[in-house]
Structure formats: C-alpha cells, structure tokens
C-alpha cells in the first residue's frame, strides 16, 4: 500500500530531483508523482526495484507449482509418476525453496 505522505507533483520532482532521490534511497518506499492531481508515475530506488523484480520472478513458478498441486489433489488417484517426472518436480521444488531462502521469504 502506498503511503499518502509519499505523493508529490511531477513539477515538484522536476524542481527538486536530488531531494526526491535522497528520500527514495533513505526511506526505500515508493513515491507517487501526479500530473494535474492524478497519479501518473511511481518511483522506486534501484535496490527496492531489484528486490521487487526478484520476488516477482519467484511468484510465477510458485503459482505454477501450486496450480499443479491443486490439480493433482482434485484429480484423485492416478497412474504412477515416472522417476524422471519426480526428479523434475523435486528439482523445481528445491529451486523454489532456495530462492525463497535467498530472498528472505522462507525461514
């Protein structure tokens, strides 16, 4: 959720870019820039942006695994899974666990 104290006009940003950049680096919270009173742009410091992208790169595979698990649970009994399929599934799960630990999302 965006902090309402972090909303500024684009004109203010153009007049004081160093102040905004310093605030972004210090607070690591996004700023919303407005044009004619309407939110138009969200600014992030580079570190926060990179963390966000890293988290998003984790979310997509995790969602796919959750969908596979839900499908498997709802399908009921099925034929045996091949050893190769099990190895692929285990590799994906291990990769997800390692990435969540690296990002500090799983402890």
N, C-alpha and C positions, 0 to 999 in steps of 0.2 A: 504494500500500500504506500502511495506517495504521501510525503509529509507536506501539508498545506503551507508550511513555512518555507518550503523549497520551490516556490513558484515565483518566477521573475519574467519581466517582459524581455523580448528579444532586444529591444532598444537598450535596456539596462545592460544586457550581456555585451552588446557592441561597444558601449561606453566603458565598461569595466571588465574586460575579459580576464585579466590577471586575477582579480578578486574572485571571480567565479571559479577559475581553475584551482586556485588555492583552496577555496571552500570545498570543492569536489574532492580534492586529494585528502583534505583533513577529515571530512565527515564520511566519505565513501558512500554517500547517499545520492540518489539521482536528483537532478534539478529539472523542473518543467519550465520551458520557455513558451511564452504566449505571444501571439500576434493578434492585435485588436481584441484582447481579452479572452481569446480562445487558445487552449493548449495546442501547440503545434509540434514541439520537439522535446525529447527527453535527453538530457546529458548525463553521461557516466564517466568516472575516471577510468583509465585503461585497465587497472588491476581488477576493479569490480566487473568491468565488461568481460574480461577474460575468464573470470570465475563463473560468470553467468553463462557464457558460451560453453564452458567445460561441463557445467551442470546440465545444460540442455543436451549436450552430446551423450550424456548418461541416460537422460529421461527416455529418449526414443527407444533404445534397445530394451530398457527395463519394462516399458509399456508393452513391447512386443512379447517379452517373456511372460508377463502377467496375462496377456491375451491367450497365449499358448496354454498356460496352466489352466485358465478358466475353461477353455475349450476342451482340454483333456479331462478335467473334472466333470464337466457336463456330459461328456460322451459316454461315460460308463466304461465297462470292461472293453478292452480292445486286444488286438493281436500283440504278440510280444514285440518289443522295440529291439532293433538291431544294435549290436555293440557299437557300431560306428555312429548311430544316432545318439546313443547315450554319451559317447565321448564328446560329440559336438555340443550337446546340451550342457554337459559338465564344464566344458571349456568356456562356453558363453557365461554360465553362472559364475565361474571363477573370475572371469574378466570383469563382470559387473561388481562383484564383491571387492576386488582390488581397486577398481575405480571409485567406488563409494568410500572406501577407506582412505584413498589418496585425497579425495575432496573433503574429507571430514564429515561425511554424511552418515557413516556407519561406524559405530564404535562398539 
